[in-house]
Amino acid sequence: MPRRKPSSAFGYWKGGKRKQLKRKQREGEEEGEEEEDEEGAETEGEKLEISPALVRLTENKKKRSKLAKLSNLLSCLYFPPKFSRDGHMATLRVSDVVPSPADDCERLRKSFEGWGTDEKAVISILGHRNANQRKKIRETYQQLYDKSLIAELESELSGDFGKAVILWTYDPPERDARLAREAMQTNKKEINRLQPLIEIACAPPSPHHLIAVRQAYCALYDSSLEEDISSTINLPIRKILVGLMSSYRYDKQAVSMEIANSEAELLHQAIQKKQLYHDHVVWILSTRNVFQLRATLQCYKQKFGNPIQEDIKSCGNGDMENLLRVIVGCLDCPERHFAEVIGKSIIGWGTDEDMLTRAIVTRAEVDMTKIREEYFTIYKSSMEDAVIGDTSGDYKDFLLTLLGSDI
């Protein structure tokens, strides 16, 4: 029978090396007392070499086990939701064992049957599935019942709850493409109207996601996102939005302090001359990787005494100034930006459900854990409490589910 190879470093020391020592010891006994003494000395030497390694390995293993237990305990105390497998900053809770897409489709189908809809079943299924799992559910539902799951949800659900579930069920690039289209068709004030476009361009999960959004937009509307921005938005805002939407940023940490200093100077000159639409501004904000941009913004503050947002505000309070402040904030710290979006949607008279839904649905699988931390830092209260206080019913339950709360 072939000898089994040890499966770990510990197995190697404990199994293979110990057998070598025993074999050498037996050979030493057969060759005589003198050779046995020499072999014994070598064996003792080897034991002295092995023993510390074994001790260190065992101690490190125990330490790692204790650290893992401590980490799990702290996660339970401070961040109760389990993180999604798609990212350590997500709040989406996905079970370790998930039913098959066919089983999920059958349960969804049953929730639609008869009078009314079992909204709790819809929340329990779709509210605990990541993007890949939701995609498989959509595809399987179409195959099993020759119907679109999205169309079924549109006919069965209504109000803010229906909008949130449908937005969540879309594939993320298609969802953002639809949000961009809606942003260009809405009658809201310019800055509120354009905020979804800024978020899509300045805070995508990856550069590839922005490309996928543009591809999805072309497939849905038979025109490019850049074309529609150009035809619906006036200059000079159009210029910077097209630049941002066309970008493909390097997503690794590459920073040159020489570039940061020189580009901070270029930004300062544009602000002093109130030329916020200058080619230098558009080029810097739309091409540099976020790590380089953050270094530039830090250099700006150190050299000129104010955060760049304050100096932009001194140029005026028009759409261009407001737009640039949002762009810079979103590039500098997207988590703080979305925390403020959620705060503005809730705090004060009434609730902007569209804004609240967009922020939670689009970031639950991305960085919602950090957004909750920023929210607490800014508003000194938990995001969950704010959602509970300003929403109700199935809509509230669905948003809390995406935030990782137990419903």
C-alpha positions in Angstrom: 0.0 0.0 0.0 1.5 3.4 -0.9 2.4 5.6 2.0 0.0 8.6 2.5 1.6 12.0 2.2 1.1 14.1 5.4 -1.6 16.8 4.8 -0.1 19.7 6.8 3.1 21.1 8.2 2.3 19.6 11.6 1.6 16.2 10.0 5.0 16.4 8.4 6.9 16.9 11.6 4.7 14.6 13.6 4.5 11.8 11.1 7.3 11.8 8.5 10.1 13.2 10.5 9.4 11.1 13.6 9.4 7.9 11.4 12.8 8.9 10.0 14.2 9.3 13.5 12.9 5.9 14.6 14.3 4.2 11.5 17.7 5.8 12.1 17.6 4.7 15.7 16.9 1.1 14.7 19.8 1.2 12.2 22.1 2.5 14.9 21.2 -0.4 17.2 22.1 -3.0 14.5 25.4 -1.4 13.6 26.7 -1.5 17.2 27.1 0.4 20.4 29.6 3.0 19.0 27.6 3.8 16.0 24.4 3.8 18.1 25.9 6.4 20.3 26.9 8.6 17.3 23.4 8.1 15.8 21.8 8.8 19.1 23.7 12.0 19.3 22.5 12.9 15.9 19.0 11.9 16.8 19.1 14.1 19.9 20.4 16.9 17.8 17.6 16.5 15.4 15.1 16.3 18.2 16.5 19.6 19.6 16.0 21.2 16.2 12.4 19.8 15.7 11.1 20.5 19.2 11.1 24.3 19.0 9.5 24.2 15.6 6.7 22.0 16.9 6.3 24.2 19.9 6.1 27.4 17.9 3.7 25.8 15.4 1.4 24.6 18.1 1.5 27.9 20.0 0.8 29.9 16.8 -2.1 27.6 16.0 -3.5 28.2 19.5 -3.0 32.0 19.1 -4.7 32.0 15.7 -7.6 30.1 17.2 -8.0 32.5 20.1 -7.8 35.5 17.8 -10.4 34.1 15.5 -12.7 33.5 18.4 -12.1 37.0 19.7 -12.7 38.5 16.2 -16.0 36.6 15.9 -17.1 37.8 19.3 -16.3 41.4 18.5 -18.1 41.2 15.2 -21.2 39.9 17.1 -21.0 42.7 19.6 -20.4 45.7 17.3 -21.5 44.5 13.9 -24.2 41.9 14.4 -25.0 41.3 10.7 -23.0 38.5 8.9 -21.1 39.9 6.0 -21.9 38.8 2.5 -19.4 36.6 0.8 -19.1 39.2 -2.0 -17.4 41.7 0.3 -16.3 42.3 3.9 -18.0 45.7 3.9 -21.5 44.5 2.8 -24.4 44.1 5.2 -26.3 41.6 3.0 -26.8 38.4 5.0 -26.5 35.2 2.9 -26.9 31.8 4.6 -24.0 29.3 4.3 -26.5 26.8 2.8 -28.8 28.4 0.2 -31.7 26.5 -1.5 -31.4 25.8 -5.2 -32.7 28.4 -7.7 -35.5 26.0 -8.6 -36.6 25.8 -4.9 -36.5 29.5 -4.5 -38.5 30.0 -7.7 -41.1 27.5 -6.5 -41.5 29.4 -3.2 -41.7 32.7 -5.0 -44.4 31.2 -7.3 -46.4 30.1 -4.3 -46.1 33.5 -2.7 -47.8 35.0 -5.8 -50.7 32.5 -5.8 -54.2 33.2 -4.6 -55.6 36.4 -3.2 -52.8 38.8 -2.3 -49.1 38.2 -2.1 -47.0 36.7 0.7 -44.6 39.6 1.0 -42.7 38.1 3.9 -41.7 35.1 1.7 -40.5 37.5 -1.0 -38.4 39.4 1.6 -37.0 36.2 3.1 -35.9 34.8 -0.3 -34.7 37.8 -2.3 -33.5 39.8 0.7 -31.0 37.1 1.5 -29.5 36.4 -2.0 -26.5 38.0 -3.6 -26.3 39.3 -7.1 -25.2 36.0 -8.7 -27.9 34.1 -6.8 -30.6 36.5 -7.9 -29.5 36.3 -11.5 -29.8 32.5 -11.4 -33.3 32.8 -9.8 -34.4 35.2 -12.6 -33.1 32.8 -15.3 -34.6 29.7 -13.6 -37.9 31.4 -13.2 -38.1 32.2 -16.9 -37.1 28.6 -17.8 -39.6 27.0 -15.4 -42.7 29.2 -15.9 -41.9 31.1 -19.2 -42.5 34.3 -17.3 -40.2 37.2 -16.3 -39.7 37.3 -12.5 -39.4 41.1 -12.8 -42.8 41.3 -14.5 -44.3 39.1 -11.9 -43.0 41.3 -9.1 -44.3 44.4 -10.9 -47.8 42.9 -11.0 -47.8 41.6 -7.5 -46.0 44.3 -5.5 -46.7 48.0 -5.2 -45.6 51.3 -3.6 -42.2 51.9 -2.2 -41.8 48.3 -1.2 -42.4 47.1 -4.8 -40.0 49.7 -6.2 -37.3 48.6 -3.7 -37.7 44.9 -4.4 -37.7 45.3 -8.2 -34.6 47.5 -8.1 -32.8 45.0 -5.9 -33.8 42.1 -8.2 -32.2 43.6 -11.3 -28.6 42.8 -12.2 -26.5 45.6 -10.7 -25.3 47.0 -14.0 -28.8 47.0 -15.4 -30.1 48.6 -12.2 -27.6 51.5 -12.5 -28.4 51.9 -16.2 -32.1 52.3 -15.3 -31.3 54.7 -12.5 -29.2 56.8 -14.9 -32.1 56.9 -17.4 -34.6 57.9 -14.7 -32.2 60.6 -13.5 -32.1 62.2 -16.9 -35.9 62.1 -17.3 -36.9 63.5 -13.9 -38.1 67.0 -13.2 -36.1 67.5 -10.0 -33.7 70.3 -9.4 -30.5 70.0 -11.4 -28.2 68.8 -8.5 -30.7 66.3 -7.1 -31.5 65.1 -10.5 -27.9 64.4 -11.4 -26.8 62.8 -8.1 -27.5 59.2 -9.2 -25.2 59.9 -12.3 -22.5 61.2 -10.0 -22.7 58.1 -7.8 -22.6 55.7 -10.7 -19.6 57.4 -12.2 -17.6 58.3 -9.0 -18.4 55.3 -6.7 -18.7 52.1 -8.8 -17.7 48.9 -7.1 -15.0 48.6 -9.8 -14.0 50.1 -13.1 -15.4 47.1 -14.8 -18.8 47.8 -13.3 -19.0 51.2 -15.0 -18.2 49.6 -18.3 -21.0 47.1 -17.7 -23.4 49.9 -16.9 -22.7 51.6 -20.2 -23.1 48.3 -22.0 -26.4 47.6 -20.3 -27.6 51.2 -21.1 -26.9 50.7 -24.8 -28.7 47.3 -24.8 -31.8 48.8 -23.0 -32.2 52.1 -24.8 -30.4 51.8 -28.2 -28.2 54.8 -27.4 -25.1 55.4 -25.3 -25.2 56.9 -21.9 -22.8 59.6 -23.0 -25.0 60.5 -25.9 -28.1 60.9 -23.7 -26.2 62.9 -21.2 -25.1 65.2 -24.0 -28.6 65.6 -25.4 -30.3 66.2 -22.1 -27.8 68.2 -20.0 -26.5 71.6 -20.8 -22.9 72.9 -20.8 -20.8 73.2 -18.8 -22.2 70.5 -16.5 -22.4 68.2 -19.5 -18.7 68.4 -20.1 -17.7 67.1 -16.7 -20.4 64.4 -16.5 -19.4 62.9 -19.9 -15.8 62.9 -18.8 -16.7 61.1 -15.5 -18.9 58.6 -17.2 -16.4 57.8 -19.9 -13.5 57.1 -17.5 -11.8 53.9 -16.7 -9.8 54.4 -13.5 -6.8 52.3 -12.4 -8.1 50.6 -9.3 -4.8 49.8 -7.6 -3.0 52.0 -5.1 -0.6 54.1 -7.2 0.3 57.5 -5.8 2.8 60.1 -6.9 3.2 63.0 -4.5 4.8 65.1 -7.2 1.7 64.8 -9.3 -0.5 65.4 -6.3 1.3 68.7 -5.5 1.2 69.9 -9.1 -2.4 69.0 -9.7 -3.5 70.6 -6.4 -1.9 73.8 -7.8 -3.9 73.4 -11.1 -7.1 72.9 -9.2 -6.4 76.0 -7.0 -5.7 78.1 -10.1 -9.0 77.1 -11.7 -10.9 77.9 -8.5 -9.3 81.3 -8.1 -10.3 82.2 -11.7 -13.7 80.6 -11.1 -13.1 78.3 -14.1 -14.6 75.2 -12.6 -15.2 73.7 -16.0 -11.6 74.1 -17.1 -10.0 71.2 -19.0 -7.5 70.6 -16.1 -10.4 70.1 -13.6 -12.3 67.8 -15.9 -9.2 65.8 -16.7 -8.0 65.4 -13.1 -11.3 64.4 -11.7 -12.2 62.0 -14.5 -9.0 60.2 -15.1 -6.9 59.8 -11.9 -7.3 56.8 -9.7 -9.1 57.5 -6.4 -5.9 57.0 -4.3 -4.1 59.6 -6.4 -7.1 62.0 -6.2 -7.3 61.7 -2.4 -3.6 62.5 -2.1 -4.2 65.5 -4.4 -7.1 66.7 -2.2 -4.9 66.3 0.9 -2.1 68.3 -0.7 -4.6 71.0 -1.6 -5.7 71.4 2.0 -2.2 71.5 3.3 -1.0 74.0 0.8 -4.0 76.4 0.7 -5.5 76.0 4.2 -9.0 74.9 3.3 -10.6 71.7 2.0 -11.3 72.1 -1.7 -15.1 71.9 -1.2 -15.0 75.1 0.9 -13.0 77.0 -1.8 -15.4 75.7 -4.5 -18.3 77.0 -2.4 -16.7 80.4 -2.3 -17.1 80.6 -6.1 -20.8 80.7 -5.8 -23.9 78.6 -5.1 -24.9 77.6 -8.7 -25.4 74.2 -10.2 -21.8 73.9 -11.2 -20.4 74.6 -7.8 -22.9 72.3 -6.1 -22.2 69.6 -8.6 -18.4 69.8 -8.1 -18.8 69.6 -4.3 -20.8 66.4 -4.6 -18.3 64.9 -7.1 -15.3 65.7 -4.9 -17.1 64.3 -1.8 -18.1 61.1 -3.6 -14.6 60.5 -4.9 -12.9 61.4 -1.6 -15.1 59.3 0.7 -18.1 57.5 -0.9 -19.1 56.0 2.5 -19.6 59.5 3.9 -21.4 60.6 0.8 -24.0 57.8 1.0 -24.4 58.3 4.8 -25.3 61.9 4.1 -27.7 60.9 1.3 -29.5 58.6 3.7 -29.5 61.3 6.4 -31.0 63.9 4.0 -33.6 61.5 2.8 -34.8 60.8 6.4 -34.1 63.9 8.5 -36.6 66.7 8.4 -40.2 66.8 7.3 -41.2 63.9 5.2 -39.1 61.1 3.7 -37.5 60.9 0.2 -38.2 57.2 -0.3 -36.6 57.2 -3.8 -33.3 58.6 -2.4 -33.4 56.2 0.6 -34.1 53.2 -1.5 -31.4 54.0 -4.0 -28.7 54.4 -1.4 -29.5 51.2 0.5 -30.2 49.0 -2.4 -27.1 50.0 -4.4 -24.7 49.8 -1.5 -25.9 46.8 0.6 -23.5 44.5 -1.3 -20.7 47.0 -1.6 -19.8 49.1 1.5 -22.9 49.5 3.7 -21.0 48.5 6.9 -18.7 51.6 6.5 -21.7 53.7 5.5 -23.4 52.8 8.8 -20.3 53.8 10.7 -20.1 57.1 8.9 -23.8 57.7 9.6 -23.4 57.2 13.3 -20.3 59.5 13.3 -22.3 62.3 11.5 -25.8 61.9 13.1 -25.0 60.2 16.5 -27.7 57.6 15.9 -28.0 54.3 14.2 -29.2 54.0 10.6 -31.5 51.2 11.6 -33.3 53.4 14.1 -33.6 56.1 11.5 -35.2 53.7 9.0 -37.5 52.3 11.6 -38.6 55.8 12.6 -39.3 57.0 9.0 -40.7 53.9 7.2 -43.2 51.2 7.9 -44.6 47.9 6.8 -43.0 45.6 4.3 -40.9 48.5 2.9 -39.3 49.0 6.3 -38.8 45.3 6.8 -37.1 44.9 3.4 -34.7 47.9 3.9 -33.8 46.5 7.4 -33.2 43.1 5.8 -30.7 44.6 3.4 -29.0 46.4 6.3 -28.5 43.0 8.0 -31.1 43.3 10.7 -33.1 40.4 12.0 -36.8 40.7 10.9 
